[in-house]
Amino acid sequence: MNAPNPLPRRQFASDNYAGVIPEVWEALEHARLGHAPAYGDDPWTDRASDLLREFFETDCEVYFVFNGTAANSLALAALCNSYHSVICHAQAHVETDECGAPEFFSNGTKVLLADGANGKIDPTAVENIVNRRKDIHYPKPRVLSVTQATEMGTVYQPDELAALCDTAKRHHLRLHLDGARLSNALASLGKAPADVTWRLGIDVLCFGGTKIGMPVGEAVIFFNKELAHEFEYRCKQSGQLASKMRFLSAPWIGLLESNAWLKHAQSANACAAELGKGIESIDGVSLLAPVEANACFVQMPEPVAEGLRAKGWKFYGFIANGGARFMCSWDTSLNDVNALLDDIRELTR
Ligand SMILES: *Cc1c(COP(=O)(O)O)cnc(C)c1O
């Protein structure tokens, strides 16, 4: 085989630069041979769904889709009519990184933006949006979409999430959780998954598989089962119903059965914490947000950023205005972190 090579070293651009965790690969290998019914009627999909129900300690409806944009958009579409609106943080993936897919799949539902420090929605901002107008000319707020861990690498503490959920419920808003990095948030919180999701009132969760180390796949989990009505049709119509479904579902068995998610999320978080500590010790650069999961947002002079790129480092600059985002992945090592810190130290001298 004339195989292509990966990048010469691990990068901090995104946790979706990383490959596949061994437990997931093994689960895929187990599913590889033999015949099984298609479109989700197979034992791997049953097992993965049951494991997710055990994980969240509740009977929920589970769907497996290919990516997070589809998971979020289809879930939001299921919670809204076209004349409704979805409130999310101004930096939410739903708003900034989905090319209008939530509006598209919901046939026009408007996304309304709330502010809040460090990527977290301020409950008062939600109140203001809901109370701004009550008339028929305003797109009726119907959903609050919250991201955990946030796009700024912070984590809502249980009381912060509870306050937001209370605000939402008081205004009859349904609750959507974008959990593209929920594993990292759970590892950071050390709480039972149920206690920081449906027990607080989350109606639907998009649980990320890709960034924690699957090749592909996210789970859409309806804790409020009524809202899943005909969801399978949305998946099919949007091209998100996998025909060989076992290969979207089997990875969840590998992720959950051995608690692999926790081990890998803890490792990524620990690397980010180490990177954050290093950044704080260097004059001329600073953290833009507390490091609470697997991301580190850094304010650095442009020549330092340019110098890092010249040394071959890849990272995003467009997410935090003027800052640089460094994401740690399941396979990031402390050596990787120290190599990056050494280069930042050299460039700031
Ligand atoms: C990566 C990510 C997603 C999913 O993105 P896809 O590229 O569509 O899989 C969703 N929400 C957040 C916060 C993300 O970081």
PDBQT file of the ligand as one rigid body, heavy atoms in Angstrom, charges set to zero:
ROOT
HETATM    1  C1  LIG A 401     -16.774  20.486  16.609  1.00  0.00    +0.000 C 
HETATM    2  C2  LIG A 401     -18.018  21.014  17.219  1.00  0.00    +0.000 A 
HETATM    3  C3  LIG A 401     -19.275  20.607  16.758  1.00  0.00    +0.000 A 
HETATM    4  C4  LIG A 401     -19.457  19.630  15.617  1.00  0.00    +0.000 C 
HETATM    5  O1  LIG A 401     -18.902  20.017  14.425  1.00  0.00    +0.000 OA
HETATM    6  P1  LIG A 401     -18.875  19.108  13.121  1.00  0.00    +0.000 P 
HETATM    7  O2  LIG A 401     -17.686  19.579  12.399  1.00  0.00    +0.000 OA
HETATM    8  O3  LIG A 401     -20.140  19.385  12.388  1.00  0.00    +0.000 OA
HETATM    9  O4  LIG A 401     -18.825  17.686  13.565  1.00  0.00    +0.000 OA
HETATM   10  C5  LIG A 401     -20.393  21.090  17.404  1.00  0.00    +0.000 A 
HETATM   11  N1  LIG A 401     -20.298  21.936  18.440  1.00  0.00    +0.000 NA
HETATM   12  C6  LIG A 401     -19.105  22.348  18.920  1.00  0.00    +0.000 A 
HETATM   13  C7  LIG A 401     -19.058  23.256  20.103  1.00  0.00    +0.000 C 
HETATM   14  C8  LIG A 401     -17.932  21.909  18.315  1.00  0.00    +0.000 A 
HETATM   15  O5  LIG A 401     -16.747  22.327  18.784  1.00  0.00    +0.000 OA
ENDROOT
TORSDOF 0
